[in-house]
């Protein structure tokens, strides 16, 4: 589901921006999402 959304946005913005700009932006979003996800998992494990 997340990847289909990613591909949809990528396809929509592909006409407006270069590919490297899109890859850079989405890479930053994925890293931020991953960090917050692992951080919430770590907090959950610490609480237990």
N, C-alpha and C positions, 0 to 999 in steps of 0.2 A: 504494500500500500504506500509506504513512504517512497519507495523507488519509482513507482508509477507517477506519484505527485512530482517528484524530482524531474523525471523525464518530460512531464507535461509542461512544467515551468521552463525547462531548458528548451523545449521545442518552441514555446511561445516567444521567449526572449532571444532566440537564436538569430532572428532577423534584425534585432535592434543592437546587439552587442557582439563583439568578437568572442570566439570560443574560449580564449585564454582568460578573458575577464569573467566569463560565466563560471569557469572552472575554479578560479580564484575565490569568487564570492561564495559559491556553494561549498567549496572546501572549508572555508572559514565557518560557515553555518554548521556543517557536519561535525567539525572539530568541537565547536561550542556545544552542540547538542550532545555529543559523546561525553564531553567533560561533565556537563550537568547531570547526565544520566548515571555515570559512574560515581559521581559525588553523592547523589541521592542514594545509590546502592550502598556506598560506604557508610553513610549516616544510618541507614537502616540496619546494617550489620552491627554497627557500634551500639545502637540502641538495644539490640538483642544481646 
